[in-house]
Amino acid sequence: MRAWRALRRAAAAGLCSGPGPGAARGGRPRQRAWETSLSPLERVRRLLPPERAAELERCAAASRDPPREEETVAAAAGQLPPVAAAGPGPFRAGELALAELRRKHNTALKMLCRLEAGSALSGSSGILPHRHIIGRLPGQLLRTSSGTQLLLRRPSLEEYVLLMPRGPTIAYPKDISAIITMTDIHPGDTVLETGSGSGAMSLFLSRAVGPKGRVISYEIREDHHNLAKKNYRYWRAAWERGHVEEWPDNVDFILKDISTAAADMKSLTLDAIVLDMLSPQTALSVVHPSLKPGGVCAVYLANITQVIDLLDRIRTYRLPFMCETVIEVTHRNWLVVPAKIKNSKPGQMVETQNTEEPPPKEYEEMDIQDQVIAKESEYNGSLPEDPESYCSVPYVARPSCWQESHSAFLTKLRKIQPLRP
């Protein structure tokens, strides 16, 4: 018995080279079944094609490990290989990045910055160097020096328009979407825009008409004309850094009063017209000969009084337009948040918080160069820490007390052929 116990202790310590209860033949330790079996993830991975499995492994490694120093330097110098068409590529120097910080009441602070190797996001909540962002895939959470979590991703066109530098008030994306639907703009069309403003409408029209289309944008003020061109070129340059396809260069910005451009209109055949100016009635007599029969002219006006003046001008001068619709696009935010549990015990009655709150701002209007990080969110501070209690927390939904402040009226005019007597 004593010899047997000594043999077992020697085998357990790895001192025994012969076969025994704890060792396989040849002196190697016996492997248990759970040590040799495949995990469910490994089984699924072996069913995939080799190239797809290798791509998933690279993505998983990139999300686990920080980018190597040589990769960061190559990305900062713009020497990374072209972005793969199968999915989004990593951030590169020179493109735009959107940092999102979650705040109370299910809102977020969004900050737009241009990535440069020697720059950093800095503020009261810490510092995040751009070199920690360059080379990473979008959609990752990164921590600042103080531990604040930021979600980094590429901005959408809507977010860029709301955060880009602006001079005059922009046409909001909700109204632009309604205008594009109203005018039935599709790839290949030629569209006339009057009032370039800050370039918001021009960017959306550029995407709508595509590479084979054309947008002609007139602006009477030189400062607005220069700002619209700057915002358009800035977006195109950043887009080309992070995408395979190029953003089409299909917008012609013209610094000229549209009421004096009758000679320019003679050589054009327009599929649609978008008027975003103070007195659109002065431009109708100039642009309507170039609009194809049955084409749509959408007018973007600030109040209903301007709509009445526009329709009165059409009736007085007998312009070949018929007013089809006058609409106002509303925008309402909803808050869907966990309800407050009474006494923090699951299964009891819940009470909703109806206290008046200051109107939250979905977007902070910051210049691209402004890089400020807000304080850490307190959104989850009132939730119970018990997992069972957390899973049983019901949600409440109610309209937010804040609506988008800017409201406009969209008038749809259809060019018609009047009956001859």
VOPAGU-2260 file (C-alpha; in pm, 1 decimal, decimal comma):
REM VOPAGU-2260
SITE   aa  ch    i         X         Y         Z
SITE  MET   A    0       0,0       0,0       0,0
SITE  ARG   A    1     280,4     240,1      85,9
SITE  ALA   A    2     459,1     163,5    -242,4
SITE  TRP   A    3     140,5     224,0    -434,2
SITE  ARG   A    4      88,7     562,7    -268,8
SITE  ALA   A    5     450,2     659,2    -341,1
SITE  LEU   A    6     404,1     563,2    -705,6
SITE  ARG   A    7      92,2     775,3    -730,9
SITE  ARG   A    8     267,6    1075,6    -576,5
SITE  ALA   A    9     559,2    1035,9    -817,6
SITE  ALA   A   10     325,6    1016,6   -1115,1
SITE  ALA   A   11     138,6    1324,2   -1001,3
SITE  ALA   A   12     464,3    1516,8    -966,0
SITE  GLY   A   13     578,7    1415,5   -1312,4
SITE  LEU   A   14     871,2    1206,8   -1181,2
SITE  CYS   A   15     747,2     875,4   -1314,6
SITE  SER   A   16     823,2     792,0   -1677,7
SITE  GLY   A   17     650,6     452,3   -1691,4
SITE  PRO   A   18     282,3     380,6   -1739,5
SITE  GLY   A   19      62,2     425,2   -1439,5
SITE  PRO   A   20    -285,2     520,2   -1335,7
SITE  GLY   A   21    -226,6     890,3   -1408,1
SITE  ALA   A   22     -11,2     852,7   -1718,8
SITE  ALA   A   23     -50,2     717,1   -2067,5
SITE  ARG   A   24     191,2     481,2   -2239,7
SITE  GLY   A   25     528,5     633,5   -2317,2
SITE  GLY   A   26     540,4     843,1   -2000,4
SITE  ARG   A   27     315,6    1125,7   -2130,0
SITE  PRO   A   28      38,6    1259,5   -1904,1
SITE  ARG   A   29    -305,1    1137,2   -1992,7
SITE  GLN   A   30    -531,1    1401,5   -2154,4
SITE  ARG   A   31    -885,9    1424,4   -2038,3
SITE  ALA   A   32   -1175,9    1424,3   -2283,2
SITE  TRP   A   33   -1269,2    1784,8   -2211,4
SITE  GLU   A   34    -910,3    1890,1   -2291,6
SITE  THR   A   35    -913,6    1735,7   -2640,6
SITE  SER   A   36   -1271,6    1822,5   -2743,4
SITE  LEU   A   37   -1346,5    2124,6   -2964,8
SITE  SER   A   38   -1540,1    2423,1   -2843,9
SITE  PRO   A   39   -1865,3    2514,6   -3025,1
SITE  LEU   A   40   -1695,1    2822,4   -3175,3
SITE  GLU   A   41   -1408,9    2610,2   -3307,4
SITE  ARG   A   42   -1652,9    2361,3   -3460,5
SITE  VAL   A   43   -1834,6    2641,2   -3645,1
SITE  ARG   A   44   -1504,7    2792,6   -3754,2
SITE  ARG   A   45   -1393,3    2463,5   -3910,4
SITE  LEU   A   46   -1710,7    2457,3   -4120,9
SITE  LEU   A   47   -1622,5    2791,9   -4282,6
SITE  PRO   A   48   -1398,1    2827,4   -4588,0
SITE  PRO   A   49   -1030,2    2881,6   -4497,0
SITE  GLU   A   50   -1017,5    3240,6   -4626,5
SITE  ARG   A   51   -1332,7    3337,2   -4433,7
SITE  ALA   A   52   -1202,9    3174,4   -4114,1
SITE  ALA   A   53    -871,8    3361,8   -4150,6
SITE  GLU   A   54   -1056,0    3690,4   -4196,0
SITE  LEU   A   55   -1262,6    3632,4   -3880,2
SITE  GLU   A   56    -947,1    3547,3   -3687,2
SITE  ARG   A   57    -782,1    3873,4   -3798,5
SITE  CYS   A   58   -1087,7    4076,1   -3696,0
SITE  ALA   A   59   -1098,5    3906,3   -3354,1
SITE  ALA   A   60    -727,1    3967,0   -3300,7
SITE  ALA   A   61    -762,5    4332,0   -3399,8
SITE  SER   A   62   -1043,8    4382,8   -3149,4
SITE  ARG   A   63    -848,5    4212,4   -2867,3
SITE  ASP   A   64    -502,8    4357,1   -2916,6
SITE  PRO   A   65    -407,7    4722,0   -2965,6
SITE  PRO   A   66    -257,1    4807,8   -3304,3
SITE  ARG   A   67     116,7    4754,1   -3332,9
SITE  GLU   A   68     342,0    5055,1   -3350,5
SITE  GLU   A   69     445,2    4991,1   -3711,9
SITE  GLU   A   70      79,1    4961,0   -3816,4
SITE  THR   A   71      -2,4    5290,6   -3646,9
SITE  VAL   A   72     288,1    5464,7   -3819,2
SITE  ALA   A   73     188,1    5319,5   -4157,4
SITE  ALA   A   74    -174,5    5424,5   -4106,8
SITE  ALA   A   75     -67,7    5774,7   -4006,6
SITE  ALA   A   76     145,3    5800,6   -4320,7
SITE  GLY   A   77    -142,9    5679,4   -4537,4
SITE  GLN   A   78      40,0    5361,5   -4643,6
SITE  LEU   A   79    -222,4    5108,1   -4540,7
SITE  PRO   A   80    -348,5    4878,3   -4816,8
SITE  PRO   A   81    -679,9    4966,7   -4983,4
SITE  VAL   A   82    -994,3    4901,4   -4781,9
SITE  ALA   A   83   -1138,0    4556,4   -4846,6
SITE  ALA   A   84   -1471,6    4552,4   -5022,6
SITE  ALA   A   85   -1606,3    4283,4   -4787,6
SITE  GLY   A   86   -1647,0    4521,8   -4494,4
SITE  PRO   A   87   -1539,2    4848,1   -4333,0
SITE  GLY   A   88   -1168,2    4903,5   -4304,5
SITE  PRO   A   89    -973,9    5049,7   -4012,8
SITE  PHE   A   90    -948,2    5418,9   -3942,6
SITE  ARG   A   91    -684,0    5601,1   -4141,2
SITE  ALA   A   92    -516,4    5936,7   -4094,4
SITE  GLY   A   93    -700,6    6217,4   -4269,4
SITE  GLU   A   94   -1053,6    6081,0   -4239,5
SITE  LEU   A   95   -1332,8    6184,2   -4005,9
SITE  ALA   A   96   -1411,0    6002,7   -3682,1
SITE  LEU   A   97   -1717,6    6048,8   -3462,6
SITE  ALA   A   98   -1669,4    6006,4   -3088,0
SITE  GLU   A   99   -1996,1    5934,5   -2905,9
SITE  LEU   A  100   -2038,0    5968,9   -2531,2
SITE  ARG   A  101   -2358,3    5829,8   -2377,1
SITE  ARG   A  102   -2528,7    6064,9   -2133,8
SITE  LYS   A  103   -2836,1    6074,7   -1913,3
SITE  HIS   A  104   -3191,5    6022,5   -2043,7
SITE  ASN   A  105   -3071,8    5804,5   -2332,4
SITE  THR   A  106   -2896,8    6093,0   -2508,8
SITE  ALA   A  107   -2547,2    6120,4   -2646,3
SITE  LEU   A  108   -2281,2    6383,5   -2698,7
SITE  LYS   A  109   -2126,7    6351,8   -3044,5
SITE  MET   A  110   -1794,5    6505,4   -3139,8
SITE  LEU   A  111   -1645,9    6518,7   -3487,4
SITE  CYS   A  112   -1271,1    6527,5   -3546,3
SITE  ARG   A  113   -1022,5    6472,6   -3823,5
SITE  LEU   A  114    -766,0    6206,2   -3740,0
SITE  GLU   A  115    -402,0    6312,9   -3730,2
SITE  ALA   A  116    -109,4    6118,0   -3588,0
SITE  GLY   A  117       6,6    6396,1   -3355,6
SITE  SER   A  118    -334,3    6515,7   -3231,4
SITE  ALA   A  119    -558,9    6400,4   -2948,5
SITE  LEU   A  120    -911,2    6433,7   -2813,4
SITE  SER   A  121    -867,9    6623,9   -2488,9
SITE  GLY   A  122   -1099,6    6762,6   -2224,3
SITE  SER   A  123   -1199,3    6749,8   -1860,6
SITE  SER   A  124   -1268,9    6375,6   -1886,4
SITE  GLY   A  125    -927,9    6276,9   -2014,5
SITE  ILE   A  126    -717,5    6248,4   -2325,5
SITE  LEU   A  127    -746,3    6003,6   -2614,6
SITE  PRO   A  128    -459,3    6029,2   -2867,2
SITE  HIS   A  129    -553,9    5989,5   -3229,9
SITE  ARG   A  130    -281,2    5726,5   -3271,6
SITE  HIS   A  131    -491,6    5496,9   -3050,9
SITE  ILE   A  132    -780,6    5537,1   -3296,5
SITE  ILE   A  133    -586,7    5507,9   -3623,0
SITE  GLY   A  134    -563,0    5145,9   -3731,8
SITE  ARG   A  135    -868,0    5027,7   -3536,0
SITE  LEU   A  136   -1198,5    4918,3   -3681,8
SITE  PRO   A  137   -1504,7    5142,6   -3632,8
SITE  GLY   A  138   -1756,5    5050,9   -3365,5
SITE  GLN   A  139   -1509,3    4995,0   -3081,9
SITE  LEU   A  140   -1522,7    5139,0   -2731,2
SITE  LEU   A  141   -1203,6    5316,1   -2626,2
SITE  ARG   A  142   -1115,9    5465,5   -2289,8
SITE  THR   A  143    -964,2    5804,5   -2227,8
SITE  SER   A  144    -686,6    5859,4   -1976,8
SITE  SER   A  145    -947,7    5905,7   -1701,2
SITE  GLY   A  146   -1145,9    5591,3   -1789,9
SITE  THR   A  147   -1434,9    5751,9   -1980,8
SITE  GLN   A  148   -1568,6    5524,2   -2255,1
SITE  LEU   A  149   -1608,9    5664,4   -2605,8
SITE  LEU   A  150   -1766,5    5488,6   -2901,4
SITE  LEU   A  151   -1561,7    5557,1   -3215,9
SITE  ARG   A  152   -1717,0    5519,5   -3559,0
SITE  ARG   A  153   -1742,5    5688,7   -3895,3
SITE  PRO   A  154   -2003,8    5965,1   -3916,2
SITE  SER   A  155   -2305,7    5932,1   -4141,2
SITE  LEU   A  156   -2392,2    6209,7   -4382,6
SITE  GLU   A  157   -2673,1    6322,6   -4153,1
SITE  GLU   A  158   -2435,4    6354,0   -3857,1
SITE  TYR   A  159   -2174,2    6535,8   -4063,0
SITE  VAL   A  160   -2431,5    6788,8   -4184,3
SITE  LEU   A  161   -2547,9    6858,1   -3828,5
SITE  LEU   A  162   -2193,1    6894,4   -3690,3
SITE  MET   A  163   -2008,4    7066,0   -3974,5
SITE  PRO   A  164   -1927,3    7440,6   -3962,9
SITE  ARG   A  165   -2221,3    7644,3   -4081,8
SITE  GLY   A  166   -2299,7    8003,4   -4167,7
SITE  PRO   A  167   -2671,4    8026,7   -4247,3
SITE  THR   A  168   -2927,9    7789,2   -4103,1
SITE  ILE   A  169   -2905,5    7455,8   -4281,3
SITE  ALA   A  170   -3186,2    7255,4   -4430,9
SITE  TYR   A  171   -3233,8    6976,7   -4178,4
SITE  PRO   A  172   -3199,7    6614,0   -4290,3
SITE  LYS   A  173   -3565,3    6540,9   -4215,0
SITE  ASP   A  174   -3669,8    6812,0   -4462,7
SITE  ILE   A  175   -3406,9    6716,6   -4720,6
SITE  SER   A  176   -3528,5    6356,6   -4719,9
SITE  ALA   A  177   -3883,7    6476,4   -4781,3
SITE  ILE   A  178   -3766,3    6701,0   -5065,6
SITE  ILE   A  179   -3576,7    6418,8   -5238,4
SITE  THR   A  180   -3883,0    6196,0   -5209,1
SITE  MET   A  181   -4113,6    6476,2   -5323,9
SITE  THR   A  182   -3908,3    6553,5   -5635,8
SITE  ASP   A  183   -3846,6    6184,0   -5713,9
SITE  ILE   A  184   -3475,0    6242,7   -5773,8
SITE  HIS   A  185   -3285,9    5933,9   -5884,2
SITE  PRO   A  186   -2935,7    5858,5   -6019,5
SITE  GLY   A  187   -2854,3    6032,7   -6346,1
SITE  ASP   A  188   -3080,5    6336,3   -6297,1
SITE  THR   A  189   -2979,3    6698,6   -6343,6
SITE  VAL   A  190   -3097,0    6909,7   -6050,7
SITE  LEU   A  191   -3082,7    7284,8   -5998,1
SITE  GLU   A  192   -3038,7    7419,6   -5644,2
SITE  THR   A  193   -3065,8    7786,9   -5556,1
SITE  GLY   A  194   -2914,7    7888,7   -5224,4
SITE  SER   A  195   -2605,1    7678,9   -5149,3
SITE  GLY   A  196   -2598,9    7796,5   -4787,9
SITE  SER   A  197   -2363,9    7573,7   -4587,4
SITE  GLY   A  198   -2375,3    7288,3   -4839,6
SITE  ALA   A  199   -2613,1    7050,8   -4659,6
SITE  MET   A  200   -2864,0    7023,3   -4944,3
SITE  SER   A  201   -2583,1    6997,2   -5199,0
SITE  LEU   A  202   -2433,0    6692,4   -5025,1
SITE  PHE   A  203   -2761,9    6501,5   -5013,1
SITE  LEU   A  204   -2844,9    6590,1   -5374,6
SITE  SER   A  205   -2496,1    6479,7   -5480,2
SITE  ARG   A  206   -2557,0    6136,1   -5330,7
SITE  ALA   A  207   -2907,4    6114,6   -5479,7
SITE  VAL   A  208   -2808,1    6185,0   -5842,6
SITE  GLY   A  209   -2498,3    5962,1   -5829,4
SITE  PRO   A  210   -2183,0    5973,5   -6043,9
SITE  LYS   A  211   -2380,8    6008,4   -6369,2
SITE  GLY   A  212   -2596,3    6292,5   -6240,9
SITE  ARG   A  213   -2528,3    6662,3   -6194,5
SITE  VAL   A  214   -2615,3    6924,3   -5935,7
SITE  ILE   A  215   -2593,8    7295,1   -6021,3
SITE  SER   A  216   -2592,3    7512,8   -5709,1
SITE  TYR   A  217   -2631,5    7892,3   -5727,2
SITE  GLU   A  218   -2545,1    8122,5   -5436,7
SITE  ILE   A  219   -2551,4    8501,5   -5426,0
SITE  ARG   A  220   -2334,0    8553,5   -5114,8
SITE  GLU   A  221   -1961,3    8490,5   -5145,5
SITE  ASP   A  222   -1909,4    8377,7   -4782,5
SITE  HIS   A  223   -2187,2    8119,0   -4810,0
SITE  HIS   A  224   -2053,5    8007,9   -5148,6
SITE  ASN   A  225   -1703,5    7948,9   -5009,5
SITE  LEU   A  226   -1833,3    7768,4   -4700,0
SITE  ALA   A  227   -2050,1    7532,6   -4906,6
SITE  LYS   A  228   -1756,2    7441,0   -5129,7
SITE  LYS   A  229   -1531,4    7387,8   -4826,6
SITE  ASN   A  230   -1775,4    7155,1   -4650,3
SITE  TYR   A  231   -1836,8    6959,5   -4970,4
SITE  ARG   A  232   -1465,9    6910,2   -5044,5
SITE  TYR   A  233   -1393,0    6825,0   -4682,1
SITE  TRP   A  234   -1651,0    6545,2   -4684,8
SITE  ARG   A  235   -1526,1    6408,0   -5017,9
SITE  ALA   A  236   -1163,3    6400,9   -4901,5
SITE  ALA   A  237   -1254,6    6220,3   -4578,2
SITE  TRP   A  238   -1481,3    5975,7   -4761,9
SITE  GLU   A  239   -1207,2    5868,3   -5001,6
SITE  ARG   A  240    -976,7    5781,9   -4711,4
SITE  GLY   A  241   -1213,1    5530,6   -4553,7
SITE  HIS   A  242   -1409,2    5383,2   -4846,2
SITE  VAL   A  243   -1330,4    5192,1   -5161,0
SITE  GLU   A  244   -1549,0    5394,9   -5393,2
SITE  GLU   A  245   -1502,7    5769,5   -5436,5
SITE  TRP   A  246   -1769,1    6024,6   -5356,1
SITE  PRO   A  247   -1885,6    6167,2   -5691,8
SITE  ASP   A  248   -1757,4    6511,4   -5786,2
SITE  ASN   A  249   -2085,9    6616,3   -5943,6
SITE  VAL   A  250   -2172,3    6953,2   -5785,5
SITE  ASP   A  251   -2103,0    7281,1   -5966,6
SITE  PHE   A  252   -2101,4    7572,6   -5721,4
SITE  ILE   A  253   -2173,8    7900,8   -5901,4
SITE  LEU   A  254   -2144,4    8242,1   -5734,7
SITE  LYS   A  255   -2423,4    8429,3   -5909,6
SITE  ASP   A  256   -2771,9    8565,0   -5858,5
SITE  ILE   A  257   -3017,2    8318,3   -6007,5
SITE  SER   A  258   -3245,6    8603,1   -6123,3
SITE  THR   A  259   -2969,1    8718,8   -6362,4
SITE  ALA   A  260   -2887,8    8369,2   -6494,2
SITE  ALA   A  261   -3150,7    8348,9   -6768,2
SITE  ALA   A  262   -2881,8    8302,9   -7033,8
SITE  ASP   A  263   -2730,4    8010,0   -6841,8
SITE  MET   A  264   -3066,0    7834,2   -6816,1
SITE  LYS   A  265   -3119,6    7819,4   -7192,5
SITE  SER   A  266   -2864,6    7541,3   -7235,9
SITE  LEU   A  267   -2996,6    7325,1   -6948,9
SITE  THR   A  268   -3265,5    7059,8   -6924,7
SITE  LEU   A  269   -3354,0    7008,3   -6561,6
SITE  ASP   A  270   -3522,5    6705,6   -6408,7
SITE  ALA   A  271   -3599,7    6884,3   -6079,1
SITE  ILE   A  272   -3551,6    7221,1   -5908,7
SITE  VAL   A  273   -3497,5    7290,3   -5538,5
SITE  LEU   A  274   -3540,3    7652,8   -5427,3
SITE  ASP   A  275   -3401,4    7743,2   -5084,7
SITE  MET   A  276   -3395,5    8122,7   -5082,7
SITE  LEU   A  277   -3574,1    8417,4   -4927,5
SITE  SER   A  278   -3774,3    8514,8   -5236,9
SITE  PRO   A  279   -3817,9    8206,4   -5454,9
SITE  GLN   A  280   -4088,5    8375,9   -5661,6
SITE  THR   A  281   -3820,5    8592,6   -5828,3
SITE  ALA   A  282   -3646,0    8280,5   -5959,2
SITE  LEU   A  283   -3948,6    8092,6   -6093,6
SITE  SER   A  284   -3979,2    8300,4   -6409,9
SITE  VAL   A  285   -3610,2    8237,5   -6486,0
SITE  VAL   A  286   -3582,7    7865,0   -6415,6
SITE  HIS   A  287   -3916,8    7727,5   -6534,8
SITE  PRO   A  288   -3826,3    7722,0   -6909,7
SITE  SER   A  289   -3543,7    7475,4   -6835,8
SITE  LEU   A  290   -3760,1    7238,1   -6631,1
SITE  LYS   A  291   -3884,8    6941,6   -6828,3
SITE  PRO   A  292   -4264,8    6910,8   -6870,6
SITE  GLY   A  293   -4415,0    6744,8   -6567,8
SITE  GLY   A  294   -4104,9    6814,0   -6359,7
SITE  VAL   A  295   -4125,7    6909,4   -5992,9
SITE  CYS   A  296   -4002,4    7226,2   -5824,8
SITE  ALA   A  297   -3969,8    7195,5   -5444,3
SITE  VAL   A  298   -3962,7    7520,9   -5247,3
SITE  TYR   A  299   -3819,1    7532,0   -4895,4
SITE  LEU   A  300   -3980,2    7815,1   -4693,9
SITE  ALA   A  301   -3965,1    7915,9   -4329,1
SITE  ASN   A  302   -4328,5    8016,7   -4264,9
SITE  ILE   A  303   -4674,0    7987,8   -4417,7
SITE  THR   A  304   -4685,2    8358,5   -4509,3
SITE  GLN   A  305   -4407,5    8302,3   -4761,2
SITE  VAL   A  306   -4602,3    8010,5   -4907,6
SITE  ILE   A  307   -4904,6    8237,7   -4962,0
SITE  ASP   A  308   -4689,7    8503,0   -5131,3
SITE  LEU   A  309   -4535,8    8237,8   -5356,9
SITE  LEU   A  310   -4872,1    8099,6   -5471,2
SITE  ASP   A  311   -5007,0    8451,3   -5521,7
SITE  ARG   A  312   -4709,8    8532,7   -5744,3
SITE  ILE   A  313   -4769,6    8217,9   -5951,4
SITE  ARG   A  314   -5137,3    8309,7   -5997,9
SITE  THR   A  315   -5068,6    8675,7   -6076,1
SITE  TYR   A  316   -4802,1    8613,7   -6339,4
SITE  ARG   A  317   -4971,8    8297,1   -6471,4
SITE  LEU   A  318   -4663,5    8081,8   -6437,0
SITE  PRO   A  319   -4702,3    7721,9   -6561,3
SITE  PHE   A  320   -4702,4    7563,0   -6217,5
SITE  MET   A  321   -4966,4    7378,7   -6020,4
SITE  CYS   A  322   -4938,4    7351,5   -5642,1
SITE  GLU   A  323   -4981,4    6988,4   -5546,3
SITE  THR   A  324   -4897,2    6981,7   -5175,8
SITE  VAL   A  325   -4783,6    7204,9   -4891,6
SITE  ILE   A  326   -4647,1    7003,1   -4601,0
SITE  GLU   A  327   -4468,5    7061,3   -4273,0
SITE  VAL   A  328   -4237,1    6781,6   -4159,5
SITE  THR   A  329   -4245,5    6734,5   -3781,6
SITE  HIS   A  330   -3982,8    6555,3   -3578,7
SITE  ARG   A  331   -4047,8    6412,2   -3232,8
SITE  ASN   A  332   -3802,4    6226,4   -3012,3
SITE  TRP   A  333   -3910,6    5948,2   -2775,9
SITE  LEU   A  334   -3743,1    5847,2   -2452,7
SITE  VAL   A  335   -3740,4    5473,6   -2373,6
SITE  VAL   A  336   -3571,4    5428,9   -2036,4
SITE  PRO   A  337   -3586,0    5180,3   -1746,7
SITE  ALA   A  338   -3862,6    5259,0   -1499,0
SITE  LYS   A  339   -3781,0    5332,8   -1138,3
SITE  ILE   A  340   -3853,1    5035,9    -908,3
SITE  LYS   A  341   -4008,0    5123,7    -575,5
SITE  ASN   A  342   -3782,5    5013,4    -287,1
SITE  SER   A  343   -3555,7    4846,7    -547,6
SITE  LYS   A  344   -3746,3    4516,0    -521,9
SITE  PRO   A  345   -3849,7    4326,7    -834,5
SITE  GLY   A  346   -4209,5    4232,3    -890,1
SITE  GLN   A  347   -4354,1    4538,1    -716,7
SITE  MET   A  348   -4534,9    4831,2    -867,6
SITE  VAL   A  349   -4321,0    5066,8   -1069,1
SITE  GLU   A  350   -4353,1    5440,3   -1080,6
SITE  THR   A  351   -4263,6    5659,4   -1374,8
SITE  GLN   A  352   -4076,2    5982,3   -1340,5
SITE  ASN   A  353   -4277,3    6271,3   -1482,8
SITE  THR   A  354   -4060,5    6548,1   -1352,1
SITE  GLU   A  355   -3982,6    6825,0   -1594,5
SITE  GLU   A  356   -3636,4    6789,1   -1738,3
SITE  PRO   A  357   -3431,4    7039,3   -1931,9
SITE  PRO   A  358   -3465,8    6980,5   -2305,5
SITE  PRO   A  359   -3181,7    6745,2   -2402,6
SITE  LYS   A  360   -2975,1    6818,1   -2709,2
SITE  GLU   A  361   -2917,1    6524,2   -2934,3
SITE  TYR   A  362   -2627,1    6694,2   -3108,9
SITE  GLU   A  363   -2378,1    6942,4   -2975,8
SITE  GLU   A  364   -2293,5    7188,8   -3250,5
SITE  MET   A  365   -1914,1    7189,4   -3251,1
SITE  ASP   A  366   -1664,8    7278,1   -3516,6
SITE  ILE   A  367   -1456,1    6994,6   -3648,6
SITE  GLN   A  368   -1150,5    7141,0   -3478,7
SITE  ASP   A  369   -1321,1    7164,6   -3138,2
SITE  GLN   A  370   -1234,0    6852,3   -2940,7
SITE  VAL   A  371   -1404,9    6858,4   -2602,5
SITE  ILE   A  372   -1505,4    6554,0   -2400,3
SITE  ALA   A  373   -1800,5    6588,3   -2166,2
SITE  LYS   A  374   -1821,0    6448,2   -1815,2
SITE  GLU   A  375   -1879,9    6079,7   -1765,3
SITE  SER   A  376   -2238,1    5965,2   -1808,6
SITE  GLU   A  377   -2456,5    5894,0   -1507,0
SITE  TYR   A  378   -2715,2    5705,8   -1704,6
SITE  ASN   A  379   -2681,3    5373,2   -1521,6
SITE  GLY   A  380   -2633,0    5520,8   -1176,9
SITE  SER   A  381   -2988,7    5454,1   -1053,9
SITE  LEU   A  382   -3019,4    5095,4   -1179,0
SITE  PRO   A  383   -3002,7    4806,3    -931,1
SITE  GLU   A  384   -2682,1    4604,8    -930,9
SITE  ASP   A  385   -2855,7    4270,3    -874,9
SITE  PRO   A  386   -2875,0    4091,0   -1212,9
SITE  GLU   A  387   -3215,4    3942,8   -1134,2
SITE  SER   A  388   -3351,9    4281,2   -1037,3
SITE  TYR   A  389   -3200,5    4440,3   -1346,3
SITE  CYS   A  390   -3357,3    4184,4   -1579,9
SITE  SER   A  391   -3698,8    4244,7   -1426,9
SITE  VAL   A  392   -3683,6    4623,6   -1470,8
SITE  PRO   A  393   -3965,8    4727,2   -1706,5
SITE  TYR   A  394   -3925,1    5009,1   -1955,5
SITE  VAL   A  395   -4134,5    5320,3   -1994,7
SITE  ALA   A  396   -4171,0    5526,0   -2310,9
SITE  ARG   A  397   -4295,7    5879,0   -2346,8
SITE  PRO   A  398   -4248,9    6159,1   -2598,0
SITE  SER   A  399   -3961,2    6387,9   -2521,0
SITE  CYS   A  400   -4045,1    6743,3   -2422,4
SITE  TRP   A  401   -3802,2    6858,6   -2689,5
SITE  GLN   A  402   -3870,0    6872,2   -3060,3
SITE  GLU   A  403   -3642,6    6991,6   -3333,1
SITE  SER   A  404   -3661,7    7367,2   -3310,9
SITE  HIS   A  405   -3642,3    7438,8   -3682,2
SITE  SER   A  406   -3965,6    7396,5   -3873,7
SITE  ALA   A  407   -4017,7    7461,8   -4243,0
SITE  PHE   A  408   -4289,6    7433,5   -4507,1
SITE  LEU   A  409   -4228,0    7235,1   -4824,3
SITE  THR   A  410   -4426,1    7334,4   -5131,4
SITE  LYS   A  411   -4446,4    7097,9   -5426,2
SITE  LEU   A  412   -4501,6    7268,8   -5763,4
SITE  ARG   A  413   -4565,1    7067,0   -6079,9
SITE  LYS   A  414   -4488,9    7218,7   -6419,6
SITE  ILE   A  415   -4792,0    7188,3   -6644,2
SITE  GLN   A  416   -4878,4    7279,7   -7000,8
SITE  PRO   A  417   -5158,6    7538,0   -6989,1
SITE  LEU   A  418   -5451,4    7494,7   -7226,3
SITE  ARG   A  419   -5450,7    7726,3   -7524,1
SITE  PRO   A  420   -5772,1    7905,5   -7606,1
